[in-house]
């Protein structure tokens, strides 16, 4: 019990301090606590839907959500996410799947953490790396993101956020608001699917929420005294180290 409350607290602290949290930080902690990979994904997504729901309000109040872009992303991410969930369910029935899924999940966490760290130090906006901005490009970005999120619970925030950032069309608050709204809807849909497949442990979820609330409040206060960028780099580096420990 204490371990899950502490995991929730650490995740909430990270979200409150930097806006980074959810899957990339919570997932390796749950894996280290011995939670089965399928339940890591299910609990992570439901937890994400709750935290994103609370975080969305100020952006909605300021009209900082681009619903048109979010809708196009969802056209791709929801079918992609359903595909990812079905792949996960198929893998769960395969011999030795638990170890395989643990390694897949840890591998994705490392990849997302590295992308996040690169984003902190490199300026992708307006670069040759810019992704297509037409409807098909947005939908395909959503589809790929959905598969990864459905399979691992991680990546929605960083992958969509990076795409929106690279287009150079959004101010920082609209980018975050659109990213959170898309992630919220996707987490709700996929969280429900994982619940139907039995990938949810309500007790663990309650402990995580109990820990995350004081963590987020403390993080919000510390945000005034610490550099969010420095803290993000520290948390992402720790996440990478934890995931490497799981793989090794």
C-alpha positions as CSV (number, residue, x, y, z in Angstrom):
1,X,0.0,0.0,0.0
2,X,2.7,2.5,1.0
3,X,4.6,1.8,-2.2
4,X,1.6,2.7,-4.4
5,X,0.9,5.8,-2.4
6,X,4.5,6.9,-2.7
7,X,4.4,6.1,-6.5
8,X,1.3,8.3,-6.8
9,X,3.0,11.1,-4.7
10,X,6.1,11.0,-6.9
11,X,4.0,11.2,-10.1
12,X,1.8,13.9,-8.8
13,X,4.9,15.9,-7.7
14,X,6.4,15.6,-11.2
15,X,3.1,16.7,-12.8
16,X,2.7,19.7,-10.4
17,X,6.3,20.7,-10.9
18,X,6.8,20.2,-14.6
19,X,3.7,19.0,-16.3
20,X,5.5,15.8,-17.1
21,X,4.2,12.6,-15.4
22,X,1.7,10.0,-16.2
23,X,3.0,7.0,-18.0
24,X,6.6,7.8,-18.4
25,X,7.1,8.1,-14.6
26,X,4.3,6.0,-13.2
27,X,4.7,2.9,-15.4
28,X,8.3,2.0,-14.3
29,X,7.4,2.6,-10.7
30,X,4.5,0.2,-11.0
31,X,6.6,-2.4,-12.8
32,X,9.2,-2.2,-10.0
33,X,6.4,-2.7,-7.5
34,X,5.6,-6.0,-9.2
35,X,2.4,-5.0,-11.0
36,X,1.6,-7.1,-14.1
37,X,2.2,-5.3,-17.4
38,X,-1.4,-5.4,-18.4
39,X,-2.5,-3.8,-15.1
40,X,0.2,-1.2,-15.4
41,X,-1.2,-0.1,-18.7
42,X,-4.9,-0.2,-17.4
43,X,-4.3,1.6,-14.1
44,X,-2.0,4.1,-15.8
45,X,-4.6,5.1,-18.4
46,X,-7.4,5.6,-15.8
47,X,-5.1,7.5,-13.6
48,X,-4.1,9.7,-16.5
49,X,-7.7,10.4,-17.4
50,X,-8.3,11.6,-13.8
51,X,-5.2,13.8,-13.7
52,X,-5.7,15.2,-17.2
53,X,-9.3,16.0,-16.4
54,X,-8.2,18.1,-13.4
55,X,-5.5,19.8,-15.4
56,X,-7.7,20.7,-18.3
57,X,-10.0,23.2,-16.6
58,X,-7.8,26.3,-16.8
59,X,-7.1,25.8,-20.5
60,X,-10.8,25.3,-21.2
61,X,-11.6,28.5,-19.3
62,X,-9.1,30.5,-21.4
63,X,-10.3,28.9,-24.7
64,X,-6.8,27.4,-25.2
65,X,-8.0,24.2,-26.8
66,X,-7.9,23.7,-30.6
67,X,-10.8,21.3,-30.9
68,X,-10.5,21.0,-34.7
69,X,-6.9,19.7,-34.4
70,X,-7.8,17.5,-31.4
71,X,-10.7,16.0,-33.3
72,X,-8.4,15.1,-36.2
73,X,-5.9,13.5,-33.9
74,X,-8.7,11.4,-32.3
75,X,-9.8,10.2,-35.7
76,X,-6.5,8.4,-35.8
77,X,-5.7,7.8,-32.2
78,X,-8.9,6.0,-31.1
79,X,-8.8,3.3,-33.8
80,X,-5.0,3.1,-33.3
81,X,-5.5,2.8,-29.5
82,X,-8.1,0.0,-29.9
83,X,-5.6,-1.8,-32.2
84,X,-2.9,-1.4,-29.5
85,X,-5.2,-2.8,-26.8
86,X,-6.1,-5.8,-28.9
87,X,-2.4,-6.5,-29.6
88,X,-1.7,-6.3,-25.9
89,X,-4.5,-8.8,-25.2
90,X,-3.1,-11.2,-27.8
91,X,0.4,-10.9,-26.3
92,X,-1.0,-11.7,-22.8
93,X,-2.1,-15.1,-24.1
94,X,1.3,-16.0,-25.5
95,X,3.7,-18.1,-23.5
96,X,6.3,-16.0,-21.6
97,X,4.3,-12.9,-22.5
98,X,4.7,-11.2,-19.0
99,X,8.4,-10.9,-19.4
100,X,8.1,-9.8,-23.0
101,X,5.5,-7.1,-22.2
102,X,7.6,-5.9,-19.3
103,X,10.6,-5.4,-21.6
104,X,8.5,-3.8,-24.4
105,X,7.0,-1.4,-21.8
106,X,10.4,-0.5,-20.4
107,X,11.8,-0.1,-23.9
108,X,9.1,2.4,-24.9
109,X,9.5,4.3,-21.6
110,X,13.2,4.7,-22.4
111,X,12.5,5.8,-26.0
112,X,9.9,8.4,-24.8
113,X,12.2,9.7,-22.1
114,X,15.0,10.2,-24.5
115,X,12.7,12.0,-27.0
116,X,11.6,14.2,-24.1
117,X,15.2,14.9,-23.1
118,X,16.1,15.8,-26.6
119,X,13.2,18.2,-26.8
120,X,14.6,20.0,-23.7
121,X,17.9,20.8,-25.5
122,X,17.1,20.9,-29.2
123,X,14.9,23.3,-31.1
124,X,12.7,21.4,-33.5
125,X,10.3,24.2,-34.4
126,X,10.6,25.2,-38.0
127,X,13.3,22.6,-38.7
128,X,13.7,20.1,-41.5
129,X,12.2,17.6,-39.1
130,X,8.8,19.3,-39.3
131,X,6.0,16.8,-39.9
132,X,3.2,17.2,-42.4
133,X,0.4,19.5,-41.2
134,X,-2.4,18.4,-43.6
135,X,-5.3,16.4,-42.2
136,X,-3.8,13.0,-43.3
137,X,-0.5,13.8,-41.4
138,X,-2.5,14.7,-38.2
139,X,-4.6,11.6,-38.4
140,X,-1.6,9.4,-39.1
141,X,0.2,10.9,-36.1
142,X,-2.8,10.2,-34.0
143,X,-3.0,6.6,-35.2
144,X,0.6,5.8,-34.5
145,X,0.3,7.5,-31.1
146,X,-2.9,5.5,-30.3
147,X,-1.2,2.2,-31.0
148,X,1.7,3.0,-28.7
149,X,-0.7,4.3,-25.9
150,X,-3.1,1.3,-26.2
151,X,-0.2,-1.1,-25.9
152,X,1.9,0.7,-23.3
153,X,-0.1,3.6,-21.8
154,X,2.7,6.0,-22.5
155,X,3.5,8.5,-25.2
156,X,0.3,10.5,-25.8
157,X,1.6,13.7,-24.2
158,X,5.1,13.8,-25.6
159,X,4.4,12.4,-29.1
160,X,1.4,14.7,-29.8
161,X,3.0,17.6,-28.0
162,X,6.2,17.2,-30.1
163,X,4.1,17.1,-33.3
164,X,2.1,20.2,-32.4
165,X,5.3,22.0,-31.4
166,X,7.1,21.1,-34.6
167,X,4.2,22.6,-36.7
168,X,5.0,26.0,-35.2
169,X,1.3,26.9,-35.3
170,X,0.4,26.9,-31.6
171,X,1.3,29.2,-28.8
172,X,2.5,27.3,-25.7
173,X,-0.8,27.3,-23.8
174,X,-2.9,26.3,-26.8
175,X,-0.4,23.5,-27.5
176,X,-0.6,22.1,-23.9
177,X,-4.4,22.6,-23.8
178,X,-4.9,20.7,-27.0
179,X,-2.5,18.0,-26.0
180,X,-4.2,17.5,-22.6
181,X,-7.7,17.4,-24.2
182,X,-6.7,14.8,-26.8
183,X,-4.9,12.7,-24.1
184,X,-7.9,12.9,-21.8
185,X,-10.4,11.6,-24.4
186,X,-8.0,8.9,-25.6
187,X,-7.3,7.8,-22.0
188,X,-11.0,7.6,-21.2
189,X,-11.7,5.4,-24.2
190,X,-8.7,3.1,-23.8
191,X,-9.1,3.0,-20.0
192,X,-12.6,1.7,-20.4
193,X,-11.4,-1.0,-22.8
194,X,-8.7,-2.1,-20.4
195,X,-11.3,-2.2,-17.6
196,X,-13.5,-4.5,-19.8
197,X,-10.5,-6.7,-20.3
198,X,-9.7,-6.9,-16.6
199,X,-6.6,-4.7,-16.7
200,X,-7.6,-2.5,-13.8
201,X,-7.0,-2.9,-10.1
202,X,-9.3,-0.4,-8.2
203,X,-7.3,-0.7,-4.9
204,X,-4.0,0.3,-6.6
205,X,-5.8,3.1,-8.4
206,X,-7.2,4.5,-5.2
207,X,-3.7,4.4,-3.5
208,X,-2.2,6.2,-6.5
209,X,-4.8,9.0,-6.4
210,X,-4.4,9.4,-2.6
211,X,-0.6,9.9,-3.1
212,X,-0.9,12.1,-6.2
213,X,-3.1,14.8,-4.7
214,X,-0.6,16.0,-2.1
215,X,2.2,15.4,-4.5
216,X,0.6,17.7,-7.2
217,X,-0.2,20.4,-4.6
218,X,3.4,20.4,-3.3
219,X,4.8,20.4,-6.9
220,X,2.6,23.4,-7.7
221,X,4.1,25.3,-4.8
222,X,7.7,24.2,-5.5
223,X,7.3,25.3,-9.1
224,X,7.8,28.9,-8.0
225,X,11.2,28.1,-6.6
226,X,12.7,25.5,-8.9
227,X,13.5,25.6,-12.6
228,X,10.9,23.3,-14.3
229,X,13.4,22.5,-17.1
230,X,16.0,21.3,-14.6
231,X,13.4,19.2,-12.7
232,X,12.1,17.7,-15.9
233,X,15.6,16.6,-16.9
234,X,16.1,15.1,-13.5
235,X,12.8,13.2,-13.5
236,X,13.3,12.0,-17.1
237,X,16.9,10.8,-16.3
238,X,15.6,8.9,-13.3
239,X,12.8,7.3,-15.4
240,X,15.4,6.2,-18.0
241,X,17.6,4.7,-15.2
242,X,14.6,2.9,-13.6
243,X,13.6,1.4,-17.0
244,X,17.2,0.3,-17.7
245,X,17.2,-1.4,-14.3
246,X,14.0,-3.3,-15.4
247,X,15.5,-4.4,-18.7
248,X,18.8,-5.5,-17.1
